[in-house]
């Protein structure tokens, strides 16, 4: 997939509802491999929560805009000595094409170069092995931090008993940021130039 026309841009407050809709469609919709409607019911987020996240002075909310809808969104917040990754969503119609990998990598590059952090933290539903596997392929590691599903956060109601969340971490040691000599995409590379597969 050619990502040259996909650009991460700072989300505006006026896009809060569109972001919430995308996150809910991605995780609580009827299509896409990221949906979790078989284990959780109800919305994943709402406009107010997104607006609050957008107002965080130590964070950045990114989106990829398309003419009719958002293609993707991701939230990066500096917390202590690490960057928290959240609200990461790719429109179901664009899943399975490498866009998620691209968006996550670009968000990590932003955090490394702007927030001055080298560790990334996120939480996922423990009962989503395919989602955990996706992040493991991106270099994230499972930790021993496992918690009861946070009903108090209002992110949906479990359909099954014993639902838990667990935290994943990734540490990126300083490497050179280089651009593909063909399409200009940034990627971690120890070489002075490289060619991506696009």
C-alpha positions, -999 to 999 in steps of 0.1 A, spaced: 0 0 0 13 34 -9 14 56 22 29 87 5 -5 104 5 -12 95 42 0 122 65 -4 123 103 -18 157 113 -27 172 146 -63 167 154 -85 197 160 -110 200 188 -137 201 162 -127 165 152 -134 151 186 -167 135 176 -152 121 144 -123 106 164 -147 90 189 -168 76 161 -137 60 145 -125 45 177 -159 30 184 -163 17 149 -129 1 150 -134 -17 183 -171 -19 188 -183 -20 151 -194 -50 131 -164 -53 107 -126 -54 109 -102 -77 127 -98 -53 157 -135 -54 168 -141 -68 202 -179 -69 202 -178 -107 211 -164 -99 245 -174 -63 253 -206 -43 246 -211 -6 245 -190 23 232 -152 24 237 -151 62 241 -171 94 237 -166 129 226 -160 143 261 -132 118 267 -115 126 234 -118 164 241 -102 159 275 -73 139 259 -69 166 232 -65 192 260 -36 175 276 -6 199 272 18 169 274 1 150 246 -6 150 209 -36 135 191 -29 126 155 -53 118 127 -51 109 90 -77 128 72 -96 116 42 -123 135 22 -152 116 38 -139 102 70 -108 96 92 -85 68 81 -67 65 114 -60 82 148 -35 78 176 -28 95 209 7 100 223 11 114 258 43 119 278 39 104 313 70 105 335 98 88 315 77 71 289 51 78 262 16 64 266 0 52 234 -38 51 232 -69 57 211 -51 39 183 -76 31 155 -76 23 118 -108 24 98 -120 -12 92 -120 -7 54 -83 1 56 -72 -27 79 -48 -54 69 -29 -32 45 0 -20 67 -16 13 76 -16 5 113 21 -4 113 28 29 95 8 51 119 22 34 150 58 39 137 52 75 129 38 82 163 68 65 179 91 86 158 73 118 170 77 107 206 114 99 202 122 132 185 98 155 203 90 141 237 125 128 244 114 94 255 125 59 245 99 38 263 64 33 251 35 19 272 0 8 263 -27 -14 276 -48 -40 258 -75 -65 266 -57 -97 277 -84 -118 259 -73 -103 225 -44 -126 215 -44 -114 179 -41 -78 189 -13 -86 214 4 -105 186 2 -74 163 20 -53 189 45 -80 196 55 -80 160 60 -43 164 85 -49 193 62 -45 223 66 -70 251 41 -83 276 47 -73 312 35 -87 345 11 -59 350 -24 -73 346 -55 -56 360 -92 -63 363 -111 -48 334 -117 -11 344 -155 -8 344 -152 26 362 -136 41 331 -168 36 311 -151 19 281 -178 -8 277 -193 -37 297 -177 -72 295 -198 -100 280 -176 -126 296 -164 -131 331 -128 -126 341 -119 -100 316 -86 -83 322 -63 -57 307 -25 -59 305 2 -35 298 27 -38 270 60 -20 268 86 -12 241 120 4 245 137 19 214 174 26 217 187 56 198 190 49 161 192 71 130 159 83 115 162 80 78 139 85 48 131 61 21 149 73 -10 119 66 -31 88 77 -12 102 97 17 87 77 46 106 79 79 118 46 94 143 35 121 174 24 102 211 22 111 219 29 74 223 63 57 196 54 32 171 26 26 143 15 3 110 5 18 87 -21 2 61 4 -11 
